[in-house]
Amino acid sequence: MGASIRIGIAGYGNLGRGVQAAIAKNPDMELVGVYTRRDPAALSLPGGATAFHMDELAKHTEDIDVLVLCGGSKSDLPEQGPALAAMFNTVDSFDTHAKIPEHFAAVDAPATAAGKTALISAGWDPGMFSINRVYGEALLPDGETYTFWGRGLSQGHSDAIRRVPGVAGGVQYTIPSTEAIAKVRAGERPTLSTREKHVRECFVVLEDDADAASVREAIVTMEHYFDQYDTTVNFIDAATLASEHSSMPHGGFVFRSGNTTDEHSQVIEYSLTLQSNPEFTSSVLVAYARAVHKMNQAGQIGAKTVFDVAPGLLSPKSPEQLRAELL
Amino acid sequence: MGASIRIGIAGYGNLGRGVQAAIAKNPDMELVGVYTRRDPAALSLPGGATAFHMDELAKHTEDIDVLVLCGGSKSDLPEQGPALAAMFNTVDSFDTHAKIPEHFAAVDAPATAAGKTALISAGWDPGMFSINRVYGEALLPDGETYTFWGRGLSQGHSDAIRRVPGVAGGVQYTIPSTEAIAKVRAGERPTLSTREKHVRECFVVLEDDADAASVREAIVTMEHYFDQYDTTVNFIDAATLASEHSSMPHGGFVFRSGNTTDEHSQVIEYSLTLQSNPEFTSSVLVAYARAVHKMNQAGQIGAKTVFDVAPGLLSPKSPEQLRAELL
């Protein structure tokens, strides 16, 4: 194995911390620095890592093999993705599904001009789930794909319930229907409504003078977020919220159910059970950083997605080793 | 979409028939011919396909984009793989795990010399299971991989019981331990012995004068095949064997269980439930034939494995379509 792959982290929230932890699990990688828009001196970094201000990135183009972008999809990545792909090989977790083609184009131009490789939308959905949707459709063209999410904490839905008047705090879990999954797993290929696929469970802390019944009603009827689902609202106290609902589990299932002939059906299932959603996403980003490094060295430049990356490129092992040990 | 991908089938057993069925499910492909070592006139082919003798392949190099090799791993593929990779882009399902590096080298030289692309060892194990072992290890480097097979008909073990004196017919199913799978799925990362991972179940038809107790004893103590497993032997009549045990179900599970930090563990599960093992294997071969065709057009020649193939190449959809629809 050659020299370590030198990784930079741009943005130090949950995802950035997860990337730091993932680098520590991969002996062929080293963390060059954490880049932040905050005051670098105020960041407390474990393991002797160094913090820099984001503005210093332009001076560090020679020190970083791959920069992992750990900002949010709403405002950070649309701006940082194109700007940083002009200077670095990058990996991001852009997850606004509808805007992926736009983000791809925005990153592709500067990356190609600079001879850099920029992989967008890595993680688990988009990411590993997307890969399994493609494999499933290609292997069983006469069939149906089903994606279920959860049991997991949904950040967007948790934010929504915290905006309801009378709510002091709360979280929302998305739960896939056990019954729906059983039907899909059995190869029944059911037609499932939104309500039949997932249920939503909320744990809510009320403000002192709030009326529980009105809060419940405001939540379960909330348009788009809850009205199309069966929603349970549980009222708890602040101590319980802090002690039992502060972790970020998630996961889900991708199924492909199809027929190879009229006589025979086949079911493919891929599932994730994650104790920490951001840490797993970060681990995916780091494995793809390795692939991006290899692809750039091989002259494969421009914007890429997980669909463009051969599985072997994610591994620190050589192709010979992979064939001998894992095929 | 351009012209159809022209596929040839070399060998017409269960796998060859499955490839023919899979081509019919993929509108971007057409079957050019079935090549056999038997008398082509004696083959009854559905759907108006044409049979040729294997010796005629050399005359058809201009007519076939990808030749799918459907022979066995023991004697057919070691000979046919190198010989045919000198004339065609090929896909095979070579599944003798220990000899994969040797087969790769044997196919790589003639394919490279001829500018052809030869993908070896496609299917589900080796194949889709191998891909999931690589993804799992790369995403969760601090963890363990578990592969379970079944419930499925094992050809090798069925052959072994049919060789026992007193046995007129029979089949063997490999069954993964429900208890072991539950532990792995729960993230316990157990150490499992061979006996703890799978059990074996046999359905046996006795010859008229055979002694059931001796046959059972001969089976359950058979070295390598059964002695390391808990084996159940059920005696049935020939009519039941024919009516209830003539299909070829199989499947299994690949798990990766690992920690991203000391605090959080993550579990990835991939599983297949196959009503027809050969038909699913054939579907994988056909999807990889599409990828091989694209790779050869892009100048990627020589021997390849599933580890070298980006997921998007398996799909008939364009990269733009995949990003917009499936990412």
Interface residues (C-beta under 8 A of the other chain):
Chain A: G18 A21 A22 K25 N26 H97 I100 P101 F104 S121 P126 M128 S130 I131 R133 V134 Y135 E137 A138 L139 L140 P141 D142 R185 G187 S247 T260 T261 E263 H264 S265 Q266 V267 I268 E269 Y270 S271 L272 T273 L274 Q275 S276 E279 F280 S282 S283 V284 A287 R290 T305 V306 F307 D308 V309 A310 P311 G312 L314 S315 P316 P319 E320 L322 R323 A324 L326 L327
Chain B: G18 A21 A22 K25 N26 H97 I100 P101 F104 S121 P126 M128 S130 I131 R133 V134 Y135 E137 A138 L139 L140 P141 D142 R185 G187 S247 T260 T261 E263 H264 S265 Q266 V267 I268 E269 Y270 S271 L272 T273 L274 Q275 S276 E279 F280 S282 S283 V284 A287 R290 T305 V306 F307 D308 V309 A310 P311 G312 L314 S315 P316 P319 E320 L322 R323 A324 L326 L327
